[in-house]
Amino acid sequence: LEALGKKLQYRFPVHIKIDTGLSRQGVLPQDGLLFIQHLQHYTHLFLQGIFSHFSESQKEDTNFTQQQLHAFKTV
């Protein structure tokens, strides 16, 4: 995207997914800050948003969801 943005003189908005426990895709919470700092070195990309996916939020037992929320907020 950086190379394409440079070619087109365009800044791409980027959203980062934080993997808080679903384990399918995303940046691990412990790597989140470093990933964001690395992203800031690109002149044709900018961080527009950060998100996660809470895999068990529909369950009555919210312990895992609370753990995921804590991990997300930590980033």
mmJSON file of the N, C-alpha and C atoms, coordinates in Angstrom:
{"data_MODEL":{"atom_site":{
"group_PDB":["ATOM","ATOM","ATOM","ATOM","ATOM","ATOM","ATOM","ATOM","ATOM","ATOM","ATOM","ATOM","ATOM","ATOM","ATOM","ATOM","ATOM","ATOM","ATOM","ATOM","ATOM","ATOM","ATOM","ATOM","ATOM","ATOM","ATOM","ATOM","ATOM","ATOM","ATOM","ATOM","ATOM","ATOM","ATOM","ATOM","ATOM","ATOM","ATOM","ATOM","ATOM","ATOM","ATOM","ATOM","ATOM","ATOM","ATOM","ATOM","ATOM","ATOM","ATOM","ATOM","ATOM","ATOM","ATOM","ATOM","ATOM","ATOM","ATOM","ATOM","ATOM","ATOM","ATOM","ATOM","ATOM","ATOM","ATOM","ATOM","ATOM","ATOM","ATOM","ATOM","ATOM","ATOM","ATOM","ATOM","ATOM","ATOM","ATOM","ATOM","ATOM","ATOM","ATOM","ATOM","ATOM","ATOM","ATOM","ATOM","ATOM","ATOM","ATOM","ATOM","ATOM","ATOM","ATOM","ATOM","ATOM","ATOM","ATOM","ATOM","ATOM","ATOM","ATOM","ATOM","ATOM","ATOM","ATOM","ATOM","ATOM","ATOM","ATOM","ATOM","ATOM","ATOM","ATOM","ATOM","ATOM","ATOM","ATOM","ATOM","ATOM","ATOM","ATOM","ATOM","ATOM","ATOM","ATOM","ATOM","ATOM","ATOM","ATOM","ATOM","ATOM","ATOM","ATOM","ATOM","ATOM","ATOM","ATOM","ATOM","ATOM","ATOM","ATOM","ATOM","ATOM","ATOM","ATOM","ATOM","ATOM","ATOM","ATOM","ATOM","ATOM","ATOM","ATOM","ATOM","ATOM","ATOM","ATOM","ATOM","ATOM","ATOM","ATOM","ATOM","ATOM","ATOM","ATOM","ATOM","ATOM","ATOM","ATOM","ATOM","ATOM","ATOM","ATOM","ATOM","ATOM","ATOM","ATOM","ATOM","ATOM","ATOM","ATOM","ATOM","ATOM","ATOM","ATOM","ATOM","ATOM","ATOM","ATOM","ATOM","ATOM","ATOM","ATOM","ATOM","ATOM","ATOM","ATOM","ATOM","ATOM","ATOM","ATOM","ATOM","ATOM","ATOM","ATOM","ATOM","ATOM","ATOM","ATOM","ATOM","ATOM","ATOM","ATOM","ATOM","ATOM","ATOM","ATOM","ATOM","ATOM","ATOM","ATOM","ATOM","ATOM"],
"id":[1,2,3,4,5,6,7,8,9,10,11,12,13,14,15,16,17,18,19,20,21,22,23,24,25,26,27,28,29,30,31,32,33,34,35,36,37,38,39,40,41,42,43,44,45,46,47,48,49,50,51,52,53,54,55,56,57,58,59,60,61,62,63,64,65,66,67,68,69,70,71,72,73,74,75,76,77,78,79,80,81,82,83,84,85,86,87,88,89,90,91,92,93,94,95,96,97,98,99,100,101,102,103,104,105,106,107,108,109,110,111,112,113,114,115,116,117,118,119,120,121,122,123,124,125,126,127,128,129,130,131,132,133,134,135,136,137,138,139,140,141,142,143,144,145,146,147,148,149,150,151,152,153,154,155,156,157,158,159,160,161,162,163,164,165,166,167,168,169,170,171,172,173,174,175,176,177,178,179,180,181,182,183,184,185,186,187,188,189,190,191,192,193,194,195,196,197,198,199,200,201,202,203,204,205,206,207,208,209,210,211,212,213,214,215,216,217,218,219,220,221,222,223,224,225],
"type_symbol":["N","C","C","N","C","C","N","C","C","N","C","C","N","C","C","N","C","C","N","C","C","N","C","C","N","C","C","N","C","C","N","C","C","N","C","C","N","C","C","N","C","C","N","C","C","N","C","C","N","C","C","N","C","C","N","C","C","N","C","C","N","C","C","N","C","C","N","C","C","N","C","C","N","C","C","N","C","C","N","C","C","N","C","C","N","C","C","N","C","C","N","C","C","N","C","C","N","C","C","N","C","C","N","C","C","N","C","C","N","C","C","N","C","C","N","C","C","N","C","C","N","C","C","N","C","C","N","C","C","N","C","C","N","C","C","N","C","C","N","C","C","N","C","C","N","C","C","N","C","C","N","C","C","N","C","C","N","C","C","N","C","C","N","C","C","N","C","C","N","C","C","N","C","C","N","C","C","N","C","C","N","C","C","N","C","C","N","C","C","N","C","C","N","C","C","N","C","C","N","C","C","N","C","C","N","C","C","N","C","C","N","C","C","N","C","C","N","C","C","N","C","C","N","C","C"],
"label_atom_id":["N","CA","C","N","CA","C","N","CA","C","N","CA","C","N","CA","C","N","CA","C","N","CA","C","N","CA","C","N","CA","C","N","CA","C","N","CA","C","N","CA","C","N","CA","C","N","CA","C","N","CA","C","N","CA","C","N","CA","C","N","CA","C","N","CA","C","N","CA","C","N","CA","C","N","CA","C","N","CA","C","N","CA","C","N","CA","C","N","CA","C","N","CA","C","N","CA","C","N","CA","C","N","CA","C","N","CA","C","N","CA","C","N","CA","C","N","CA","C","N","CA","C","N","CA","C","N","CA","C","N","CA","C","N","CA","C","N","CA","C","N","CA","C","N","CA","C","N","CA","C","N","CA","C","N","CA","C","N","CA","C","N","CA","C","N","CA","C","N","CA","C","N","CA","C","N","CA","C","N","CA","C","N","CA","C","N","CA","C","N","CA","C","N","CA","C","N","CA","C","N","CA","C","N","CA","C","N","CA","C","N","CA","C","N","CA","C","N","CA","C","N","CA","C","N","CA","C","N","CA","C","N","CA","C","N","CA","C","N","CA","C","N","CA","C","N","CA","C","N","CA","C","N","CA","C","N","CA","C","N","CA","C"],
"label_alt_id":[null,null,null,null,null,null,null,null,null,null,null,null,null,null,null,null,null,null,null,null,null,null,null,null,null,null,null,null,null,null,null,null,null,null,null,null,null,null,null,null,null,null,null,null,null,null,null,null,null,null,null,null,null,null,null,null,null,null,null,null,null,null,null,null,null,null,null,null,null,null,null,null,null,null,null,null,null,null,null,null,null,null,null,null,null,null,null,null,null,null,null,null,null,null,null,null,null,null,null,null,null,null,null,null,null,null,null,null,null,null,null,null,null,null,null,null,null,null,null,null,null,null,null,null,null,null,null,null,null,null,null,null,null,null,null,null,null,null,null,null,null,null,null,null,null,null,null,null,null,null,null,null,null,null,null,null,null,null,null,null,null,null,null,null,null,null,null,null,null,null,null,null,null,null,null,null,null,null,null,null,null,null,null,null,null,null,null,null,null,null,null,null,null,null,null,null,null,null,null,null,null,null,null,null,null,null,null,null,null,null,null,null,null,null,null,null,null,null,null,null,null,null,null,null,null],
"label_comp_id":["LEU","LEU","LEU","GLU","GLU","GLU","ALA","ALA","ALA","LEU","LEU","LEU","GLY","GLY","GLY","LYS","LYS","LYS","LYS","LYS","LYS","LEU","LEU","LEU","GLN","GLN","GLN","TYR","TYR","TYR","ARG","ARG","ARG","PHE","PHE","PHE","PRO","PRO","PRO","VAL","VAL","VAL","HIS","HIS","HIS","ILE","ILE","ILE","LYS","LYS","LYS","ILE","ILE","ILE","ASP","ASP","ASP","THR","THR","THR","GLY","GLY","GLY","LEU","LEU","LEU","SER","SER","SER","ARG","ARG","ARG","GLN","GLN","GLN","GLY","GLY","GLY","VAL","VAL","VAL","LEU","LEU","LEU","PRO","PRO","PRO","GLN","GLN","GLN","ASP","ASP","ASP","GLY","GLY","GLY","LEU","LEU","LEU","LEU","LEU","LEU","PHE","PHE","PHE","ILE","ILE","ILE","GLN","GLN","GLN","HIS","HIS","HIS","LEU","LEU","LEU","GLN","GLN","GLN","HIS","HIS","HIS","TYR","TYR","TYR","THR","THR","THR","HIS","HIS","HIS","LEU","LEU","LEU","PHE","PHE","PHE","LEU","LEU","LEU","GLN","GLN","GLN","GLY","GLY","GLY","ILE","ILE","ILE","PHE","PHE","PHE","SER","SER","SER","HIS","HIS","HIS","PHE","PHE","PHE","SER","SER","SER","GLU","GLU","GLU","SER","SER","SER","GLN","GLN","GLN","LYS","LYS","LYS","GLU","GLU","GLU","ASP","ASP","ASP","THR","THR","THR","ASN","ASN","ASN","PHE","PHE","PHE","THR","THR","THR","GLN","GLN","GLN","GLN","GLN","GLN","GLN","GLN","GLN","LEU","LEU","LEU","HIS","HIS","HIS","ALA","ALA","ALA","PHE","PHE","PHE","LYS","LYS","LYS","THR","THR","THR","VAL","VAL","VAL"],
"label_asym_id":["A","A","A","A","A","A","A","A","A","A","A","A","A","A","A","A","A","A","A","A","A","A","A","A","A","A","A","A","A","A","A","A","A","A","A","A","A","A","A","A","A","A","A","A","A","A","A","A","A","A","A","A","A","A","A","A","A","A","A","A","A","A","A","A","A","A","A","A","A","A","A","A","A","A","A","A","A","A","A","A","A","A","A","A","A","A","A","A","A","A","A","A","A","A","A","A","A","A","A","A","A","A","A","A","A","A","A","A","A","A","A","A","A","A","A","A","A","A","A","A","A","A","A","A","A","A","A","A","A","A","A","A","A","A","A","A","A","A","A","A","A","A","A","A","A","A","A","A","A","A","A","A","A","A","A","A","A","A","A","A","A","A","A","A","A","A","A","A","A","A","A","A","A","A","A","A","A","A","A","A","A","A","A","A","A","A","A","A","A","A","A","A","A","A","A","A","A","A","A","A","A","A","A","A","A","A","A","A","A","A","A","A","A","A","A","A","A","A","A","A","A","A","A","A","A"],
"label_entity_id":["1","1","1","1","1","1","1","1","1","1","1","1","1","1","1","1","1","1","1","1","1","1","1","1","1","1","1","1","1","1","1","1","1","1","1","1","1","1","1","1","1","1","1","1","1","1","1","1","1","1","1","1","1","1","1","1","1","1","1","1","1","1","1","1","1","1","1","1","1","1","1","1","1","1","1","1","1","1","1","1","1","1","1","1","1","1","1","1","1","1","1","1","1","1","1","1","1","1","1","1","1","1","1","1","1","1","1","1","1","1","1","1","1","1","1","1","1","1","1","1","1","1","1","1","1","1","1","1","1","1","1","1","1","1","1","1","1","1","1","1","1","1","1","1","1","1","1","1","1","1","1","1","1","1","1","1","1","1","1","1","1","1","1","1","1","1","1","1","1","1","1","1","1","1","1","1","1","1","1","1","1","1","1","1","1","1","1","1","1","1","1","1","1","1","1","1","1","1","1","1","1","1","1","1","1","1","1","1","1","1","1","1","1","1","1","1","1","1","1","1","1","1","1","1","1"],
"label_seq_id":[1,1,1,2,2,2,3,3,3,4,4,4,5,5,5,6,6,6,7,7,7,8,8,8,9,9,9,10,10,10,11,11,11,12,12,12,13,13,13,14,14,14,15,15,15,16,16,16,17,17,17,18,18,18,19,19,19,20,20,20,21,21,21,22,22,22,23,23,23,24,24,24,25,25,25,26,26,26,27,27,27,28,28,28,29,29,29,30,30,30,31,31,31,32,32,32,33,33,33,34,34,34,35,35,35,36,36,36,37,37,37,38,38,38,39,39,39,40,40,40,41,41,41,42,42,42,43,43,43,44,44,44,45,45,45,46,46,46,47,47,47,48,48,48,49,49,49,50,50,50,51,51,51,52,52,52,53,53,53,54,54,54,55,55,55,56,56,56,57,57,57,58,58,58,59,59,59,60,60,60,61,61,61,62,62,62,63,63,63,64,64,64,65,65,65,66,66,66,67,67,67,68,68,68,69,69,69,70,70,70,71,71,71,72,72,72,73,73,73,74,74,74,75,75,75],
"pdbx_PDB_ins_code":[null,null,null,null,null,null,null,null,null,null,null,null,null,null,null,null,null,null,null,null,null,null,null,null,null,null,null,null,null,null,null,null,null,null,null,null,null,null,null,null,null,null,null,null,null,null,null,null,null,null,null,null,null,null,null,null,null,null,null,null,null,null,null,null,null,null,null,null,null,null,null,null,null,null,null,null,null,null,null,null,null,null,null,null,null,null,null,null,null,null,null,null,null,null,null,null,null,null,null,null,null,null,null,null,null,null,null,null,null,null,null,null,null,null,null,null,null,null,null,null,null,null,null,null,null,null,null,null,null,null,null,null,null,null,null,null,null,null,null,null,null,null,null,null,null,null,null,null,null,null,null,null,null,null,null,null,null,null,null,null,null,null,null,null,null,null,null,null,null,null,null,null,null,null,null,null,null,null,null,null,null,null,null,null,null,null,null,null,null,null,null,null,null,null,null,null,null,null,null,null,null,null,null,null,null,null,null,null,null,null,null,null,null,null,null,null,null,null,null,null,null,null,null,null,null],
"Cartn_x":[0.82,0.0,0.858,1.977,2.861,3.353,3.792,4.297,3.186,1.994,0.869,0.459,0.439,0.106,1.095,2.363,3.38,3.17,2.886,2.658,1.435,0.378,-0.877,-0.972,0.021,0.01,-1.261,-1.447,-2.645,-2.24,-2.924,-2.719,-3.859,-3.519,-4.519,-4.854,-6.152,-6.537,-6.362,-5.826,-5.568,-6.296,-6.91,-7.534,-6.758,-6.431,-5.664,-6.589,-6.561,-7.314,-6.377,-6.819,-6.076,-6.673,-5.842,-6.291,-6.325,-7.504,-7.654,-8.087,-8.083,-8.418,-9.123,-9.606,-10.268,-9.249,-8.04,-6.896,-7.082,-7.73,-7.859,-6.952,-6.945,-6.133,-5.97,-5.01,-4.794,-3.443,-3.165,-1.924,-2.14,-1.203,-1.32,-1.194,-1.908,-1.876,-0.466,0.389,1.745,2.577,2.126,2.822,2.134,0.998,0.189,0.888,1.506,2.157,3.303,4.125,5.232,4.719,3.639,3.048,2.573,1.902,1.409,2.577,3.607,4.783,5.439,5.515,6.1,5.255,3.957,3.041,3.253,3.629,3.812,4.999,5.864,7.001,6.596,5.417,4.943,4.227,4.601,4.015,2.705,2.416,1.204,0.175,0.344,-0.618,-0.897,-2.123,-2.407,-3.4,-3.198,-4.049,-5.387,-6.433,-7.773,-8.549,-8.24,-8.997,-8.334,-8.779,-8.318,-9.563,-9.582,-10.759,-10.357,-11.312,-11.134,-12.464,-12.479,-13.693,-13.838,-14.902,-15.155,-15.945,-15.286,-15.828,-16.948,-17.08,-18.096,-18.987,-19.154,-19.89,-21.374,-21.882,-23.301,-23.557,-22.511,-22.676,-22.98,-23.684,-23.981,-22.716,-21.793,-20.52,-19.62,-19.375,-18.641,-17.145,-16.652,-15.249,-14.295,-14.47,-13.567,-13.709,-14.916,-15.135,-14.455,-14.521,-13.854,-12.334,-11.795,-10.366,-9.99,-10.834,-10.582,-10.648,-11.625,-11.764,-10.558,-10.081,-8.906,-7.676,-7.498,-6.37,-6.461,-7.661,-7.86,-7.556,-8.083,-7.859,-6.394,-5.678,-4.258,-3.486,-3.867,-3.206,-3.547],
"Cartn_y":[-1.203,0.0,1.259,1.196,2.367,2.704,1.696,1.927,2.435,1.856,2.301,3.723,4.015,5.362,6.389,6.022,6.928,7.165,6.09,6.188,7.055,6.88,7.607,8.925,9.209,10.38,10.4,9.284,9.076,8.479,8.883,8.306,7.345,6.083,5.057,5.018,4.997,4.797,3.309,3.043,1.672,1.425,0.26,-0.189,-1.403,-1.431,-2.526,-3.39,-4.692,-5.626,-6.164,-6.071,-6.616,-7.989,-9.015,-10.375,-10.544,-10.418,-10.494,-11.87,-12.855,-14.196,-15.07,-14.522,-15.334,-16.161,-15.65,-16.343,-16.682,-15.824,-16.032,-15.092,-13.832,-12.851,-11.63,-10.817,-9.597,-9.579,-8.453,-8.222,-8.627,-9.374,-9.761,-8.523,-8.489,-7.305,-6.879,-7.836,-7.486,-6.877,-7.027,-6.445,-5.185,-4.837,-3.739,-2.396,-1.996,-0.687,-0.609,-1.641,-1.658,-1.599,-2.323,-2.308,-0.904,-0.241,1.12,2.082,1.946,2.808,2.581,1.342,1.023,1.627,1.552,2.091,3.597,4.289,5.739,6.155,5.226,5.539,5.645,5.188,5.237,6.557,7.221,8.53,8.438,7.278,7.135,6.212,5.981,5.215,6.009,5.938,6.552,5.695,5.639,4.838,5.532,4.895,5.458,4.803,3.54,2.878,1.616,1.196,-0.034,-0.783,-2.106,-2.878,-4.286,-5.013,-6.411,-7.12,-8.409,-9.213,-9.999,-9.734,-10.448,-11.711,-12.843,-14.102,-14.713,-14.328,-14.943,-13.916,-12.774,-11.697,-12.001,-12.994,-13.341,-14.268,-14.818,-15.758,-15.028,-15.732,-15.159,-14.979,-15.94,-15.843,-14.893,-13.72,-12.679,-12.64,-13.646,-13.624,-13.485,-14.313,-14.248,-12.919,-12.429,-11.133,-10.023,-10.084,-9.079,-9.148,-10.368,-10.524,-9.913,-10.155,-9.604,-8.079,-7.536,-6.085,-5.484,-6.11,-5.629,-5.627,-6.706,-6.796,-5.691,-5.437,-4.398,-3.022,-2.732,-1.436,-1.208,-2.271,-2.158,-1.644,-2.104,-1.616,-0.161],
"Cartn_z":[0.0,0.0,0.0,0.712,0.746,-0.663,-1.403,-2.759,-3.677,-3.55,-4.371,-3.996,-2.715,-2.263,-2.782,-2.783,-3.313,-4.808,-5.52,-6.967,-7.282,-6.509,-6.755,-5.988,-5.159,-4.28,-3.434,-2.713,-1.907,-0.557,0.504,1.838,2.134,2.335,2.617,4.103,4.443,5.838,6.187,7.362,7.796,9.113,9.214,10.46,10.939,12.213,12.785,13.632,13.352,14.188,15.264,16.503,17.627,17.95,17.924,18.233,19.748,20.314,21.767,22.241,21.33,21.785,20.778,19.688,18.685,17.901,17.796,17.189,15.717,14.989,13.544,12.767,13.148,12.447,13.332,13.001,13.751,14.43,15.027,15.744,17.2,17.749,19.158,20.044,21.164,22.021,22.429,22.714,23.144,22.01,20.765,19.615,19.082,19.66,19.145,19.099,20.188,20.248,19.243,19.175,18.226,16.787,16.504,15.164,14.803,15.72,15.489,15.284,16.095,15.939,14.578,14.138,12.834,11.708,11.844,10.831,10.634,11.687,11.613,10.741,10.376,9.514,8.041,7.713,6.327,6.07,4.99,4.702,3.919,3.334,2.529,3.183,4.477,5.283,6.547,7.025,8.321,9.094,10.383,11.256,11.438,10.941,11.068,12.208,12.5,13.549,14.058,15.224,15.852,16.313,16.087,16.47,16.887,17.418,17.77,17.556,17.816,17.695,18.991,19.704,20.958,20.634,20.758,20.245,21.083,22.332,23.188,23.873,23.271,23.932,24.129,23.423,23.561,24.751,25.359,26.47,27.771,28.663,29.977,30.805,30.708,31.422,30.637,31.184,30.463,30.809,31.502,31.917,30.732,29.703,28.56,27.825,27.688,27.037,27.824,29.133,29.967,29.79,29.664,29.408,28.054,27.052,25.733,25.769,26.456,26.567,27.261,28.308,29.008,28.073,27.318,26.387,25.329,24.835,23.826,24.406,25.567,26.199,26.531,26.838,27.139,25.934,24.756,23.52,23.32],
"occupancy":[1.0,1.0,1.0,1.0,1.0,1.0,1.0,1.0,1.0,1.0,1.0,1.0,1.0,1.0,1.0,1.0,1.0,1.0,1.0,1.0,1.0,1.0,1.0,1.0,1.0,1.0,1.0,1.0,1.0,1.0,1.0,1.0,1.0,1.0,1.0,1.0,1.0,1.0,1.0,1.0,1.0,1.0,1.0,1.0,1.0,1.0,1.0,1.0,1.0,1.0,1.0,1.0,1.0,1.0,1.0,1.0,1.0,1.0,1.0,1.0,1.0,1.0,1.0,1.0,1.0,1.0,1.0,1.0,1.0,1.0,1.0,1.0,1.0,1.0,1.0,1.0,1.0,1.0,1.0,1.0,1.0,1.0,1.0,1.0,1.0,1.0,1.0,1.0,1.0,1.0,1.0,1.0,1.0,1.0,1.0,1.0,1.0,1.0,1.0,1.0,1.0,1.0,1.0,1.0,1.0,1.0,1.0,1.0,1.0,1.0,1.0,1.0,1.0,1.0,1.0,1.0,1.0,1.0,1.0,1.0,1.0,1.0,1.0,1.0,1.0,1.0,1.0,1.0,1.0,1.0,1.0,1.0,1.0,1.0,1.0,1.0,1.0,1.0,1.0,1.0,1.0,1.0,1.0,1.0,1.0,1.0,1.0,1.0,1.0,1.0,1.0,1.0,1.0,1.0,1.0,1.0,1.0,1.0,1.0,1.0,1.0,1.0,1.0,1.0,1.0,1.0,1.0,1.0,1.0,1.0,1.0,1.0,1.0,1.0,1.0,1.0,1.0,1.0,1.0,1.0,1.0,1.0,1.0,1.0,1.0,1.0,1.0,1.0,1.0,1.0,1.0,1.0,1.0,1.0,1.0,1.0,1.0,1.0,1.0,1.0,1.0,1.0,1.0,1.0,1.0,1.0,1.0,1.0,1.0,1.0,1.0,1.0,1.0,1.0,1.0,1.0,1.0,1.0,1.0,1.0,1.0,1.0,1.0,1.0,1.0],
"B_iso_or_equiv":[0.0,0.0,0.0,0.0,0.0,0.0,0.0,0.0,0.0,0.0,0.0,0.0,0.0,0.0,0.0,0.0,0.0,0.0,0.0,0.0,0.0,0.0,0.0,0.0,0.0,0.0,0.0,0.0,0.0,0.0,0.0,0.0,0.0,0.0,0.0,0.0,0.0,0.0,0.0,0.0,0.0,0.0,0.0,0.0,0.0,0.0,0.0,0.0,0.0,0.0,0.0,0.0,0.0,0.0,0.0,0.0,0.0,0.0,0.0,0.0,0.0,0.0,0.0,0.0,0.0,0.0,0.0,0.0,0.0,0.0,0.0,0.0,0.0,0.0,0.0,0.0,0.0,0.0,0.0,0.0,0.0,0.0,0.0,0.0,0.0,0.0,0.0,0.0,0.0,0.0,0.0,0.0,0.0,0.0,0.0,0.0,0.0,0.0,0.0,0.0,0.0,0.0,0.0,0.0,0.0,0.0,0.0,0.0,0.0,0.0,0.0,0.0,0.0,0.0,0.0,0.0,0.0,0.0,0.0,0.0,0.0,0.0,0.0,0.0,0.0,0.0,0.0,0.0,0.0,0.0,0.0,0.0,0.0,0.0,0.0,0.0,0.0,0.0,0.0,0.0,0.0,0.0,0.0,0.0,0.0,0.0,0.0,0.0,0.0,0.0,0.0,0.0,0.0,0.0,0.0,0.0,0.0,0.0,0.0,0.0,0.0,0.0,0.0,0.0,0.0,0.0,0.0,0.0,0.0,0.0,0.0,0.0,0.0,0.0,0.0,0.0,0.0,0.0,0.0,0.0,0.0,0.0,0.0,0.0,0.0,0.0,0.0,0.0,0.0,0.0,0.0,0.0,0.0,0.0,0.0,0.0,0.0,0.0,0.0,0.0,0.0,0.0,0.0,0.0,0.0,0.0,0.0,0.0,0.0,0.0,0.0,0.0,0.0,0.0,0.0,0.0,0.0,0.0,0.0,0.0,0.0,0.0,0.0,0.0,0.0],
"pdbx_formal_charge":[null,null,null,null,null,null,null,null,null,null,null,null,null,null,null,null,null,null,null,null,null,null,null,null,null,null,null,null,null,null,null,null,null,null,null,null,null,null,null,null,null,null,null,null,null,null,null,null,null,null,null,null,null,null,null,null,null,null,null,null,null,null,null,null,null,null,null,null,null,null,null,null,null,null,null,null,null,null,null,null,null,null,null,null,null,null,null,null,null,null,null,null,null,null,null,null,null,null,null,null,null,null,null,null,null,null,null,null,null,null,null,null,null,null,null,null,null,null,null,null,null,null,null,null,null,null,null,null,null,null,null,null,null,null,null,null,null,null,null,null,null,null,null,null,null,null,null,null,null,null,null,null,null,null,null,null,null,null,null,null,null,null,null,null,null,null,null,null,null,null,null,null,null,null,null,null,null,null,null,null,null,null,null,null,null,null,null,null,null,null,null,null,null,null,null,null,null,null,null,null,null,null,null,null,null,null,null,null,null,null,null,null,null,null,null,null,null,null,null,null,null,null,null,null,null],
"auth_seq_id":[1,1,1,2,2,2,3,3,3,4,4,4,5,5,5,6,6,6,7,7,7,8,8,8,9,9,9,10,10,10,11,11,11,12,12,12,13,13,13,14,14,14,15,15,15,16,16,16,17,17,17,18,18,18,19,19,19,20,20,20,21,21,21,22,22,22,23,23,23,24,24,24,25,25,25,26,26,26,27,27,27,28,28,28,29,29,29,30,30,30,31,31,31,32,32,32,33,33,33,34,34,34,35,35,35,36,36,36,37,37,37,38,38,38,39,39,39,40,40,40,41,41,41,42,42,42,43,43,43,44,44,44,45,45,45,46,46,46,47,47,47,48,48,48,49,49,49,50,50,50,51,51,51,52,52,52,53,53,53,54,54,54,55,55,55,56,56,56,57,57,57,58,58,58,59,59,59,60,60,60,61,61,61,62,62,62,63,63,63,64,64,64,65,65,65,66,66,66,67,67,67,68,68,68,69,69,69,70,70,70,71,71,71,72,72,72,73,73,73,74,74,74,75,75,75],
"auth_comp_id":["LEU","LEU","LEU","GLU","GLU","GLU","ALA","ALA","ALA","LEU","LEU","LEU","GLY","GLY","GLY","LYS","LYS","LYS","LYS","LYS","LYS","LEU","LEU","LEU","GLN","GLN","GLN","TYR","TYR","TYR","ARG","ARG","ARG","PHE","PHE","PHE","PRO","PRO","PRO","VAL","VAL","VAL","HIS","HIS","HIS","ILE","ILE","ILE","LYS","LYS","LYS","ILE","ILE","ILE","ASP","ASP","ASP","THR","THR","THR","GLY","GLY","GLY","LEU","LEU","LEU","SER","SER","SER","ARG","ARG","ARG","GLN","GLN","GLN","GLY","GLY","GLY","VAL","VAL","VAL","LEU","LEU","LEU","PRO","PRO","PRO","GLN","GLN","GLN","ASP","ASP","ASP","GLY","GLY","GLY","LEU","LEU","LEU","LEU","LEU","LEU","PHE","PHE","PHE","ILE","ILE","ILE","GLN","GLN","GLN","HIS","HIS","HIS","LEU","LEU","LEU","GLN","GLN","GLN","HIS","HIS","HIS","TYR","TYR","TYR","THR","THR","THR","HIS","HIS","HIS","LEU","LEU","LEU","PHE","PHE","PHE","LEU","LEU","LEU","GLN","GLN","GLN","GLY","GLY","GLY","ILE","ILE","ILE","PHE","PHE","PHE","SER","SER","SER","HIS","HIS","HIS","PHE","PHE","PHE","SER","SER","SER","GLU","GLU","GLU","SER","SER","SER","GLN","GLN","GLN","LYS","LYS","LYS","GLU","GLU","GLU","ASP","ASP","ASP","THR","THR","THR","ASN","ASN","ASN","PHE","PHE","PHE","THR","THR","THR","GLN","GLN","GLN","GLN","GLN","GLN","GLN","GLN","GLN","LEU","LEU","LEU","HIS","HIS","HIS","ALA","ALA","ALA","PHE","PHE","PHE","LYS","LYS","LYS","THR","THR","THR","VAL","VAL","VAL"],
"auth_asym_id":["A","A","A","A","A","A","A","A","A","A","A","A","A","A","A","A","A","A","A","A","A","A","A","A","A","A","A","A","A","A","A","A","A","A","A","A","A","A","A","A","A","A","A","A","A","A","A","A","A","A","A","A","A","A","A","A","A","A","A","A","A","A","A","A","A","A","A","A","A","A","A","A","A","A","A","A","A","A","A","A","A","A","A","A","A","A","A","A","A","A","A","A","A","A","A","A","A","A","A","A","A","A","A","A","A","A","A","A","A","A","A","A","A","A","A","A","A","A","A","A","A","A","A","A","A","A","A","A","A","A","A","A","A","A","A","A","A","A","A","A","A","A","A","A","A","A","A","A","A","A","A","A","A","A","A","A","A","A","A","A","A","A","A","A","A","A","A","A","A","A","A","A","A","A","A","A","A","A","A","A","A","A","A","A","A","A","A","A","A","A","A","A","A","A","A","A","A","A","A","A","A","A","A","A","A","A","A","A","A","A","A","A","A","A","A","A","A","A","A","A","A","A","A","A","A"],
"auth_atom_id":["N","CA","C","N","CA","C","N","CA","C","N","CA","C","N","CA","C","N","CA","C","N","CA","C","N","CA","C","N","CA","C","N","CA","C","N","CA","C","N","CA","C","N","CA","C","N","CA","C","N","CA","C","N","CA","C","N","CA","C","N","CA","C","N","CA","C","N","CA","C","N","CA","C","N","CA","C","N","CA","C","N","CA","C","N","CA","C","N","CA","C","N","CA","C","N","CA","C","N","CA","C","N","CA","C","N","CA","C","N","CA","C","N","CA","C","N","CA","C","N","CA","C","N","CA","C","N","CA","C","N","CA","C","N","CA","C","N","CA","C","N","CA","C","N","CA","C","N","CA","C","N","CA","C","N","CA","C","N","CA","C","N","CA","C","N","CA","C","N","CA","C","N","CA","C","N","CA","C","N","CA","C","N","CA","C","N","CA","C","N","CA","C","N","CA","C","N","CA","C","N","CA","C","N","CA","C","N","CA","C","N","CA","C","N","CA","C","N","CA","C","N","CA","C","N","CA","C","N","CA","C","N","CA","C","N","CA","C","N","CA","C","N","CA","C","N","CA","C","N","CA","C","N","CA","C","N","CA","C","N","CA","C"],
"pdbx_PDB_model_num":[1,1,1,1,1,1,1,1,1,1,1,1,1,1,1,1,1,1,1,1,1,1,1,1,1,1,1,1,1,1,1,1,1,1,1,1,1,1,1,1,1,1,1,1,1,1,1,1,1,1,1,1,1,1,1,1,1,1,1,1,1,1,1,1,1,1,1,1,1,1,1,1,1,1,1,1,1,1,1,1,1,1,1,1,1,1,1,1,1,1,1,1,1,1,1,1,1,1,1,1,1,1,1,1,1,1,1,1,1,1,1,1,1,1,1,1,1,1,1,1,1,1,1,1,1,1,1,1,1,1,1,1,1,1,1,1,1,1,1,1,1,1,1,1,1,1,1,1,1,1,1,1,1,1,1,1,1,1,1,1,1,1,1,1,1,1,1,1,1,1,1,1,1,1,1,1,1,1,1,1,1,1,1,1,1,1,1,1,1,1,1,1,1,1,1,1,1,1,1,1,1,1,1,1,1,1,1,1,1,1,1,1,1,1,1,1,1,1,1,1,1,1,1,1,1]
}}}
